[in-house]
Amino acid sequence: MASNLTLYAENKYLEHLVGKTAYALPDCYIGLFTVIPDEDGAGGTEASAGNYVRKNTAGGDWEAAAAGAIQNANDITFIECAAGNWGLIVGIGIWDAESGGNCRSWMPLGANKQVDIGDTFRLEAGDIDITAA
């Protein structure tokens, strides 16, 4: 999956680059989209039914960045869908909070996946590829 940085992330990075604003190390939560956001990250619809929650990741879940890109080093497995279908998942987003917060990057899935009760959504190591270009 190729990624898109949101306008929020681009602006924060640029302000940090020139020393205008410090950009603190944010938390990293992966969320699932049922509708892809606009190019700048606005809009989109995140799954919300049943027991859906974003998945928290740590620094060790990611490879070292190289050549302007970074990938997940480990599988990222969400909780089992146990109450209410999450729907057709068409993409993922990376947020700085467990709920609400700012979406920093998003990407469409290579293949959409329906998540119904009893299913477990998983992204395998290397499935997420965030590029700076």
PyMOL CGO cylinders between C-alpha atoms (Angstrom):
from pymol import cmd
from pymol.cgo import CYLINDER

trace = [
    CYLINDER, 0.00, 0.00, 0.00, 1.39, 3.39, -0.91, 0.3, 1, 1, 1, 1, 1, 1,
    CYLINDER, 1.39, 3.39, -0.91, 0.67, 6.23, 1.49, 0.3, 1, 1, 1, 1, 1, 1,
    CYLINDER, 0.67, 6.23, 1.49, -0.41, 9.85, 1.45, 0.3, 1, 1, 1, 1, 1, 1,
    CYLINDER, -0.41, 9.85, 1.45, 0.66, 12.27, 4.14, 0.3, 1, 1, 1, 1, 1, 1,
    CYLINDER, 0.66, 12.27, 4.14, -2.21, 14.44, 5.29, 0.3, 1, 1, 1, 1, 1, 1,
    CYLINDER, -2.21, 14.44, 5.29, -2.06, 18.22, 5.06, 0.3, 1, 1, 1, 1, 1, 1,
    CYLINDER, -2.06, 18.22, 5.06, -1.81, 18.27, 8.88, 0.3, 1, 1, 1, 1, 1, 1,
    CYLINDER, -1.81, 18.27, 8.88, 1.35, 16.10, 8.81, 0.3, 1, 1, 1, 1, 1, 1,
    CYLINDER, 1.35, 16.10, 8.81, 2.92, 18.03, 5.94, 0.3, 1, 1, 1, 1, 1, 1,
    CYLINDER, 2.92, 18.03, 5.94, 2.43, 21.37, 7.73, 0.3, 1, 1, 1, 1, 1, 1,
    CYLINDER, 2.43, 21.37, 7.73, 3.78, 20.03, 11.06, 0.3, 1, 1, 1, 1, 1, 1,
    CYLINDER, 3.78, 20.03, 11.06, 6.85, 18.62, 9.33, 0.3, 1, 1, 1, 1, 1, 1,
    CYLINDER, 6.85, 18.62, 9.33, 7.56, 21.88, 7.47, 0.3, 1, 1, 1, 1, 1, 1,
    CYLINDER, 7.56, 21.88, 7.47, 7.23, 23.96, 10.66, 0.3, 1, 1, 1, 1, 1, 1,
    CYLINDER, 7.23, 23.96, 10.66, 9.54, 21.53, 12.46, 0.3, 1, 1, 1, 1, 1, 1,
    CYLINDER, 9.54, 21.53, 12.46, 12.05, 21.57, 9.57, 0.3, 1, 1, 1, 1, 1, 1,
    CYLINDER, 12.05, 21.57, 9.57, 12.60, 25.34, 9.81, 0.3, 1, 1, 1, 1, 1, 1,
    CYLINDER, 12.60, 25.34, 9.81, 12.54, 25.49, 13.61, 0.3, 1, 1, 1, 1, 1, 1,
    CYLINDER, 12.54, 25.49, 13.61, 9.20, 27.28, 13.88, 0.3, 1, 1, 1, 1, 1, 1,
    CYLINDER, 9.20, 27.28, 13.88, 7.46, 24.63, 15.99, 0.3, 1, 1, 1, 1, 1, 1,
    CYLINDER, 7.46, 24.63, 15.99, 8.69, 21.54, 17.81, 0.3, 1, 1, 1, 1, 1, 1,
    CYLINDER, 8.69, 21.54, 17.81, 6.93, 18.36, 16.77, 0.3, 1, 1, 1, 1, 1, 1,
    CYLINDER, 6.93, 18.36, 16.77, 6.76, 16.06, 19.76, 0.3, 1, 1, 1, 1, 1, 1,
    CYLINDER, 6.76, 16.06, 19.76, 6.97, 12.31, 19.25, 0.3, 1, 1, 1, 1, 1, 1,
    CYLINDER, 6.97, 12.31, 19.25, 3.32, 11.36, 18.77, 0.3, 1, 1, 1, 1, 1, 1,
    CYLINDER, 3.32, 11.36, 18.77, 1.53, 8.17, 19.67, 0.3, 1, 1, 1, 1, 1, 1,
    CYLINDER, 1.53, 8.17, 19.67, 0.74, 5.98, 16.66, 0.3, 1, 1, 1, 1, 1, 1,
    CYLINDER, 0.74, 5.98, 16.66, -2.69, 4.40, 16.20, 0.3, 1, 1, 1, 1, 1, 1,
    CYLINDER, -2.69, 4.40, 16.20, -3.78, 2.54, 13.08, 0.3, 1, 1, 1, 1, 1, 1,
    CYLINDER, -3.78, 2.54, 13.08, -7.43, 2.95, 12.10, 0.3, 1, 1, 1, 1, 1, 1,
    CYLINDER, -7.43, 2.95, 12.10, -9.57, 1.40, 9.38, 0.3, 1, 1, 1, 1, 1, 1,
    CYLINDER, -9.57, 1.40, 9.38, -11.45, 3.36, 6.71, 0.3, 1, 1, 1, 1, 1, 1,
    CYLINDER, -11.45, 3.36, 6.71, -14.74, 2.31, 5.11, 0.3, 1, 1, 1, 1, 1, 1,
    CYLINDER, -14.74, 2.31, 5.11, -14.55, 5.43, 2.89, 0.3, 1, 1, 1, 1, 1, 1,
    CYLINDER, -14.55, 5.43, 2.89, -11.18, 6.83, 1.74, 0.3, 1, 1, 1, 1, 1, 1,
    CYLINDER, -11.18, 6.83, 1.74, -10.46, 10.47, 2.67, 0.3, 1, 1, 1, 1, 1, 1,
    CYLINDER, -10.46, 10.47, 2.67, -9.67, 13.27, 0.25, 0.3, 1, 1, 1, 1, 1, 1,
    CYLINDER, -9.67, 13.27, 0.25, -6.10, 13.79, -1.00, 0.3, 1, 1, 1, 1, 1, 1,
    CYLINDER, -6.10, 13.79, -1.00, -5.26, 16.07, 1.95, 0.3, 1, 1, 1, 1, 1, 1,
    CYLINDER, -5.26, 16.07, 1.95, -6.66, 13.59, 4.49, 0.3, 1, 1, 1, 1, 1, 1,
    CYLINDER, -6.66, 13.59, 4.49, -9.94, 15.42, 5.08, 0.3, 1, 1, 1, 1, 1, 1,
    CYLINDER, -9.94, 15.42, 5.08, -13.20, 13.53, 5.09, 0.3, 1, 1, 1, 1, 1, 1,
    CYLINDER, -13.20, 13.53, 5.09, -13.24, 9.78, 4.90, 0.3, 1, 1, 1, 1, 1, 1,
    CYLINDER, -13.24, 9.78, 4.90, -15.21, 7.47, 7.16, 0.3, 1, 1, 1, 1, 1, 1,
    CYLINDER, -15.21, 7.47, 7.16, -13.57, 5.38, 9.84, 0.3, 1, 1, 1, 1, 1, 1,
    CYLINDER, -13.57, 5.38, 9.84, -15.09, 2.06, 10.91, 0.3, 1, 1, 1, 1, 1, 1,
    CYLINDER, -15.09, 2.06, 10.91, -17.15, 2.57, 14.06, 0.3, 1, 1, 1, 1, 1, 1,
    CYLINDER, -17.15, 2.57, 14.06, -19.53, -0.34, 14.56, 0.3, 1, 1, 1, 1, 1, 1,
    CYLINDER, -19.53, -0.34, 14.56, -19.54, -2.79, 17.45, 0.3, 1, 1, 1, 1, 1, 1,
    CYLINDER, -19.54, -2.79, 17.45, -16.29, -3.17, 19.37, 0.3, 1, 1, 1, 1, 1, 1,
    CYLINDER, -16.29, -3.17, 19.37, -14.01, -1.47, 16.77, 0.3, 1, 1, 1, 1, 1, 1,
    CYLINDER, -14.01, -1.47, 16.77, -11.02, 0.42, 18.19, 0.3, 1, 1, 1, 1, 1, 1,
    CYLINDER, -11.02, 0.42, 18.19, -7.82, 1.74, 16.63, 0.3, 1, 1, 1, 1, 1, 1,
    CYLINDER, -7.82, 1.74, 16.63, -4.70, -0.38, 17.09, 0.3, 1, 1, 1, 1, 1, 1,
    CYLINDER, -4.70, -0.38, 17.09, -1.80, 1.21, 18.99, 0.3, 1, 1, 1, 1, 1, 1,
    CYLINDER, -1.80, 1.21, 18.99, 1.72, 0.56, 17.67, 0.3, 1, 1, 1, 1, 1, 1,
    CYLINDER, 1.72, 0.56, 17.67, 5.14, 1.19, 19.21, 0.3, 1, 1, 1, 1, 1, 1,
    CYLINDER, 5.14, 1.19, 19.21, 8.46, 2.22, 17.69, 0.3, 1, 1, 1, 1, 1, 1,
    CYLINDER, 8.46, 2.22, 17.69, 9.58, -1.41, 17.61, 0.3, 1, 1, 1, 1, 1, 1,
    CYLINDER, 9.58, -1.41, 17.61, 6.67, -2.27, 15.31, 0.3, 1, 1, 1, 1, 1, 1,
    CYLINDER, 6.67, -2.27, 15.31, 8.31, -0.25, 12.53, 0.3, 1, 1, 1, 1, 1, 1,
    CYLINDER, 8.31, -0.25, 12.53, 11.48, -0.74, 10.48, 0.3, 1, 1, 1, 1, 1, 1,
    CYLINDER, 11.48, -0.74, 10.48, 14.09, 2.00, 10.32, 0.3, 1, 1, 1, 1, 1, 1,
    CYLINDER, 14.09, 2.00, 10.32, 13.29, 4.55, 7.63, 0.3, 1, 1, 1, 1, 1, 1,
    CYLINDER, 13.29, 4.55, 7.63, 15.40, 4.23, 4.48, 0.3, 1, 1, 1, 1, 1, 1,
    CYLINDER, 15.40, 4.23, 4.48, 15.30, 5.99, 1.10, 0.3, 1, 1, 1, 1, 1, 1,
    CYLINDER, 15.30, 5.99, 1.10, 12.39, 8.18, 2.22, 0.3, 1, 1, 1, 1, 1, 1,
    CYLINDER, 12.39, 8.18, 2.22, 10.14, 5.29, 3.25, 0.3, 1, 1, 1, 1, 1, 1,
    CYLINDER, 10.14, 5.29, 3.25, 9.22, 3.25, 6.32, 0.3, 1, 1, 1, 1, 1, 1,
    CYLINDER, 9.22, 3.25, 6.32, 7.28, -0.02, 6.69, 0.3, 1, 1, 1, 1, 1, 1,
    CYLINDER, 7.28, -0.02, 6.69, 5.71, -1.93, 9.54, 0.3, 1, 1, 1, 1, 1, 1,
    CYLINDER, 5.71, -1.93, 9.54, 8.19, -4.54, 10.78, 0.3, 1, 1, 1, 1, 1, 1,
    CYLINDER, 8.19, -4.54, 10.78, 5.56, -6.65, 12.56, 0.3, 1, 1, 1, 1, 1, 1,
    CYLINDER, 5.56, -6.65, 12.56, 2.07, -7.88, 11.83, 0.3, 1, 1, 1, 1, 1, 1,
    CYLINDER, 2.07, -7.88, 11.83, -0.59, -5.48, 13.13, 0.3, 1, 1, 1, 1, 1, 1,
    CYLINDER, -0.59, -5.48, 13.13, -3.60, -7.45, 14.34, 0.3, 1, 1, 1, 1, 1, 1,
    CYLINDER, -3.60, -7.45, 14.34, -6.83, -5.81, 15.46, 0.3, 1, 1, 1, 1, 1, 1,
    CYLINDER, -6.83, -5.81, 15.46, -9.19, -7.27, 18.04, 0.3, 1, 1, 1, 1, 1, 1,
    CYLINDER, -9.19, -7.27, 18.04, -11.74, -9.76, 16.78, 0.3, 1, 1, 1, 1, 1, 1,
    CYLINDER, -11.74, -9.76, 16.78, -14.90, -8.17, 15.43, 0.3, 1, 1, 1, 1, 1, 1,
    CYLINDER, -14.90, -8.17, 15.43, -17.33, -9.33, 18.10, 0.3, 1, 1, 1, 1, 1, 1,
    CYLINDER, -17.33, -9.33, 18.10, -20.28, -6.97, 17.99, 0.3, 1, 1, 1, 1, 1, 1,
    CYLINDER, -20.28, -6.97, 17.99, -21.62, -5.38, 14.82, 0.3, 1, 1, 1, 1, 1, 1,
    CYLINDER, -21.62, -5.38, 14.82, -19.90, -5.78, 11.45, 0.3, 1, 1, 1, 1, 1, 1,
    CYLINDER, -19.90, -5.78, 11.45, -17.16, -3.22, 10.81, 0.3, 1, 1, 1, 1, 1, 1,
    CYLINDER, -17.16, -3.22, 10.81, -18.01, -3.16, 7.11, 0.3, 1, 1, 1, 1, 1, 1,
    CYLINDER, -18.01, -3.16, 7.11, -15.95, -3.14, 3.93, 0.3, 1, 1, 1, 1, 1, 1,
    CYLINDER, -15.95, -3.14, 3.93, -12.48, -1.86, 4.86, 0.3, 1, 1, 1, 1, 1, 1,
    CYLINDER, -12.48, -1.86, 4.86, -10.95, 0.07, 1.94, 0.3, 1, 1, 1, 1, 1, 1,
    CYLINDER, -10.95, 0.07, 1.94, -7.96, 1.77, 3.60, 0.3, 1, 1, 1, 1, 1, 1,
    CYLINDER, -7.96, 1.77, 3.60, -6.08, 2.58, 6.76, 0.3, 1, 1, 1, 1, 1, 1,
    CYLINDER, -6.08, 2.58, 6.76, -5.11, 5.78, 8.53, 0.3, 1, 1, 1, 1, 1, 1,
    CYLINDER, -5.11, 5.78, 8.53, -2.44, 6.64, 11.07, 0.3, 1, 1, 1, 1, 1, 1,
    CYLINDER, -2.44, 6.64, 11.07, -3.61, 8.85, 13.94, 0.3, 1, 1, 1, 1, 1, 1,
    CYLINDER, -3.61, 8.85, 13.94, -1.95, 10.46, 16.94, 0.3, 1, 1, 1, 1, 1, 1,
    CYLINDER, -1.95, 10.46, 16.94, -4.74, 9.46, 19.35, 0.3, 1, 1, 1, 1, 1, 1,
    CYLINDER, -4.74, 9.46, 19.35, -6.82, 6.42, 20.25, 0.3, 1, 1, 1, 1, 1, 1,
    CYLINDER, -6.82, 6.42, 20.25, -9.97, 8.34, 19.29, 0.3, 1, 1, 1, 1, 1, 1,
    CYLINDER, -9.97, 8.34, 19.29, -10.36, 11.73, 17.65, 0.3, 1, 1, 1, 1, 1, 1,
    CYLINDER, -10.36, 11.73, 17.65, -6.92, 13.26, 17.19, 0.3, 1, 1, 1, 1, 1, 1,
    CYLINDER, -6.92, 13.26, 17.19, -5.21, 14.03, 13.90, 0.3, 1, 1, 1, 1, 1, 1,
    CYLINDER, -5.21, 14.03, 13.90, -4.91, 11.67, 10.96, 0.3, 1, 1, 1, 1, 1, 1,
    CYLINDER, -4.91, 11.67, 10.96, -1.29, 11.97, 9.79, 0.3, 1, 1, 1, 1, 1, 1,
    CYLINDER, -1.29, 11.97, 9.79, -1.23, 9.53, 6.90, 0.3, 1, 1, 1, 1, 1, 1,
    CYLINDER, -1.23, 9.53, 6.90, -3.65, 7.32, 5.01, 0.3, 1, 1, 1, 1, 1, 1,
    CYLINDER, -3.65, 7.32, 5.01, -3.50, 4.70, 2.31, 0.3, 1, 1, 1, 1, 1, 1,
    CYLINDER, -3.50, 4.70, 2.31, -5.90, 2.51, 0.35, 0.3, 1, 1, 1, 1, 1, 1,
    CYLINDER, -5.90, 2.51, 0.35, -5.71, -1.25, 0.78, 0.3, 1, 1, 1, 1, 1, 1,
    CYLINDER, -5.71, -1.25, 0.78, -4.37, -3.36, -2.07, 0.3, 1, 1, 1, 1, 1, 1,
    CYLINDER, -4.37, -3.36, -2.07, -7.57, -5.40, -1.77, 0.3, 1, 1, 1, 1, 1, 1,
    CYLINDER, -7.57, -5.40, -1.77, -10.67, -4.38, 0.19, 0.3, 1, 1, 1, 1, 1, 1,
    CYLINDER, -10.67, -4.38, 0.19, -11.72, -6.67, 3.05, 0.3, 1, 1, 1, 1, 1, 1,
    CYLINDER, -11.72, -6.67, 3.05, -15.17, -7.17, 4.54, 0.3, 1, 1, 1, 1, 1, 1,
    CYLINDER, -15.17, -7.17, 4.54, -14.94, -7.47, 8.35, 0.3, 1, 1, 1, 1, 1, 1,
    CYLINDER, -14.94, -7.47, 8.35, -17.90, -9.25, 9.90, 0.3, 1, 1, 1, 1, 1, 1,
    CYLINDER, -17.90, -9.25, 9.90, -18.52, -10.67, 13.38, 0.3, 1, 1, 1, 1, 1, 1,
    CYLINDER, -18.52, -10.67, 13.38, -15.91, -13.34, 14.08, 0.3, 1, 1, 1, 1, 1, 1,
    CYLINDER, -15.91, -13.34, 14.08, -13.32, -11.87, 11.67, 0.3, 1, 1, 1, 1, 1, 1,
    CYLINDER, -13.32, -11.87, 11.67, -9.92, -10.53, 12.73, 0.3, 1, 1, 1, 1, 1, 1,
    CYLINDER, -9.92, -10.53, 12.73, -8.39, -7.81, 10.54, 0.3, 1, 1, 1, 1, 1, 1,
    CYLINDER, -8.39, -7.81, 10.54, -4.61, -8.11, 10.16, 0.3, 1, 1, 1, 1, 1, 1,
    CYLINDER, -4.61, -8.11, 10.16, -1.94, -6.19, 8.29, 0.3, 1, 1, 1, 1, 1, 1,
    CYLINDER, -1.94, -6.19, 8.29, 1.12, -8.35, 7.66, 0.3, 1, 1, 1, 1, 1, 1,
    CYLINDER, 1.12, -8.35, 7.66, 4.66, -7.06, 8.17, 0.3, 1, 1, 1, 1, 1, 1,
    CYLINDER, 4.66, -7.06, 8.17, 5.55, -4.82, 5.22, 0.3, 1, 1, 1, 1, 1, 1,
    CYLINDER, 5.55, -4.82, 5.22, 1.92, -4.14, 4.25, 0.3, 1, 1, 1, 1, 1, 1,
    CYLINDER, 1.92, -4.14, 4.25, 2.15, -0.50, 5.35, 0.3, 1, 1, 1, 1, 1, 1,
    CYLINDER, 2.15, -0.50, 5.35, 4.59, 1.54, 3.29, 0.3, 1, 1, 1, 1, 1, 1,
    CYLINDER, 4.59, 1.54, 3.29, 4.76, 5.21, 4.21, 0.3, 1, 1, 1, 1, 1, 1,
    CYLINDER, 4.76, 5.21, 4.21, 6.74, 7.34, 1.79, 0.3, 1, 1, 1, 1, 1, 1,
    CYLINDER, 6.74, 7.34, 1.79, 7.86, 10.94, 2.16, 0.3, 1, 1, 1, 1, 1, 1,
    CYLINDER, 7.86, 10.94, 2.16, 7.61, 11.65, -1.55, 0.3, 1, 1, 1, 1, 1, 1,
]
cmd.load_cgo(trace, "trace")
